[in-house]
Amino acid sequence: MHRKSLVGFRTACERMWGKTGYESLCRDLSADVRDRTAGMSPLPDWNALEDLIAWHLAVWNGPAKHDEKIMAQLIDGSVDHGFGYVKRFLLSVSTPQSLAPRVVALWREEFSTGRLEASLLEPRSVQLTLHDHPYVAIPLMRLVMAEVYRYVVSLTKAKHVSAVHAVHGSALVVVLRWA
């Protein structure tokens, strides 16, 4: 996974829980994950996906207290800090219909594993299907990806974006709808 994902996540954690909360999260990580990812030294361009999963689990089991609303708030902040101003501006002038064909390229910028497909179902609905990715096997990460997709679409001109997700075979299927 590209470092932007981890940098955005760490920044969102510190903004939500402050320096003390961030330091507590770091202590909850295994020593090897903490050594690779929690320091202030520049991260390599690409990081182990398992490290980002470990961060999510530390938050879920720690300050989020298994609360999906708190996780959604954190994920939205992670996207804000990881996407950058240019991408967010481009999203703000996009529609979900114009974004759907570019989803695969956006996925490849962030992840070296898995395959993401997007298809418009109706004028105000899109289905995103993630294949061959470790996130599919982890319930928390399925929730996280559904929220990432929902939030990214909400950054477009779409209003009142909702998401439902389910596993179909070995794929995560997320259906997004908007007004």
N, C-alpha and C positions, 0 to 999 in steps of 0.2 A: 504494500500500500504506500502511496506517496506520502511524504512527510507532512504535507499540508493538512491531511486528515488528523494526524496526531497533534500537530501544533494547534489546530483549531479546537480540538477537544481539550487539550491542556489549558488553553487560554479561557475557554468557556468554564471549565472547572474552577479556575482561580477567580474568575469574575463572579461566579455564583456563591462560592464558599470562602472567598478571601484567601490570603496567604496561609493562615493557620489550617483552614480546611483542605487546601491543596496539599500542604505538607503531610497532613493526616492521611490523605488518599495515597500519597507516595509511600508512606510507611505500610499501607495495606497491600501494596504490590509485592510480588516475589522479588527477592534481591536482584535476580538477573534482569527482570523487566525494568525494575527501578534504575539499575545501573545503565541500561541501554537507552531509556526514554525519559527519565524524570529530571536529568541534569540540564543545566543551562547551555551546555555546549551544543553547537549546531548538530542537528540530527542529519543522518545521511539522507539522500534524496528518497530512497526506498527503505521501508521498515517492515519488519515481520508483522503480518496480519494478526498473529496471536498476541502481540503486544497491545494492539488497539483493543482487542477483545478483553484482555486482562484489565485494561483501564475501565472499560464499560462495566465489567463485573464488579470491580472495586467500588464504582459509584453506585451501582444497583444495590449491592449488599451493604453499602455504607450510607452516605448522606442522602441518597434518593429513597432509602427505606422501602424499596420495591414499589414505589409510586410511579405509575406510568406518566402522570402529568409532570412530575419533576423531571423525569427522563426526557420527555418531549421538550421541555424548556431548555434543558442542557443541549439536546441535539440541535435545536434551532440555533442556539448560540454557537455551537460548533460549526455549523454550516456558515453562519455569518462570519466567523473568524477564519475559517479555512478556505472560503470561496474567493475572498478578495473583492475589492470595490468594482473592478471592471466586470467580472462575471455577474455580480449582483446587479449592476446597471443594465447589462445586456438582458438579464432575466426580466428586469422591470419593464422593458419595452417589448418583451416577447409575449406570445400566447402559448398555452399548453400545446396547441396544435403545431406551432412552429418549433417548439422545444422537443417534441417527441422524436423526430428524426435525428436530433443531435445527441440524444441521451447516450447512445452507444459510445460516441466519441468522448463525452464527458466521463463516462465510466472508465474508459481506457486511460484517461489522464490520471485517475486516482488509484486504480487497481490493476495489478498484473495478472490476476486470476479471475475466473468466472466469466460468464457471458450474459450480457443484459440485452433483452429485446423489448421493444416498445411497439404497441399497436393501438391505434384509436379504435374504441369500441362504438362510440356514439359521438355526436358533436361536443359533448361535455363530459367525456369519460375516456380514460386511457388505461391500458393494462401494461404493467411492467413485469417482466418475468426474468428472474435471476437464476441462471443455471450454473452448476459445477462450481459452487462457491461454499467455503466453510460456514458462512453466515446462515445458510439454509438449515443447518443441523442444530442451531442454537436458538432457542425461543427468544431470548433477550435480543439477539442480533437481528432476528426477523422483525421484531417490534421497532428496533432502531432504524432499519432500512426503510420500513414503511413510513416512519416519521420523516426520515431524510427526504424521501420522494415527495411526500405530502408538502413538506415545507418548501422545497425547491419549486414546486408548481405554484404554491401560494405566493412566491416572489414574482411570478409573472402577473399578467393582467387578470388572472382568474380570481374569483372571490369565493369564499366559503368552501375551501377545498377539504374534502374528507378522504379517508383511506381505509380500506379493509384489506386484510392479507390472509393468506392461507398457503399451506404447503400442498403442492400437487406433484406427486411422484418425488423426484429429487430437486424440484424447483420451488422457489418462493414466488408466488403470484400476488401482486399488489394491484388493486383496482382503485384508481383515483377518480373522484367526481367533483365537479365544481359548478357554481352558479354562473 
